[in-house]
Amino acid sequence: MMSSTTSGRTAPQRRNLKELSEAESLRRLASVPFGRIVFTRHALPAIRPVNHVVVDGRIVLRSGSGTIISAEVASWDAVVAYEADELDAGRRLGWSVVVTGVARLVADPEEAARLRELVHPWVEGEMDQVISIRPEFVTGFELVP
Amino acid sequence: MMSSTTSGRTAPQRRNLKELSEAESLRRLASVPFGRIVFTRHALPAIRPVNHVVVDGRIVLRSGSGTIISAEVASWDAVVAYEADELDAGRRLGWSVVVTGVARLVADPEEAARLRELVHPWVEGEMDQVISIRPEFVTGFELVP
């Protein structure tokens, strides 16, 4: 994957951080199929990778009723962070986006059914719950030479 | 990157989660150059990508005194989570590891100098602080067919 960049073996260059606009951050988040939901569990910081889609400006994911995400996030309107990135360690280039917002279980059956069709779980198991995160704060950066 | 797997376009298969042992989780964490530190900021969940090395069973990273990580994590012994993964969205395979533990600023000048030589920051700026996370809980999973 990085054969063209790891040859030569010069000292790795340090990069600058360029802030991304909110619109560009959401565009990049929508361009990738998975990210990481960040929440609090037993008063400790917790994180789980999960696949998502962005629909009408909201991050949509699926969960099962027996999962940690269901217990800690979907069962009440938890404030969560959601992070996605594409980082190339060989070239030290890429981007990361962090969204902070309230995660809500989609209760309306028709809305839940519509969104379920758009998110295809990667893992086996009952994944009937649909969780929607409305972005309140959106930040992103890009590594630039 | 995924040209061999996206041809064919059959319906994507769902995977099972296989738990990784603590030793295997730490081995995988040490095999990758970056992860994401998860902490609390203004009572909200927060996350930042950062590059790391694993030294003597601890996760070691560098930070600058003006950064958010410095203010929220290094200035007191914060409990953090640290996540790293290698996930291939095309094949729906890969792994993720989450470590929870106390993050401490390495205060001893000789120890800090030794560790600074092992972690090379990706971004420009003063990155004199060395932060060490001692794993208390280690979990990991692998996506398997």
Interface residues (C-beta under 8 A of the other chain):
Chain A: M1 P12 R14 R15 N16 L17 V32 P33 F34 R36 V38 F39 T40 L44 P45 A46 I47 R48 P49 N51 V79 V80 A81 E83 D85 L87 A89 R92 S96 V98 T100 H120 P121 W122 V123 E124 L143
Chain B: M1 P12 R14 R15 N16 L17 V32 P33 F34 R36 V38 F39 T40 L44 P45 A46 I47 R48 P49 N51 V79 V80 A81 E83 D85 L87 A89 R92 S96 V98 T100 H120 P121 W122 V123 E124 L143
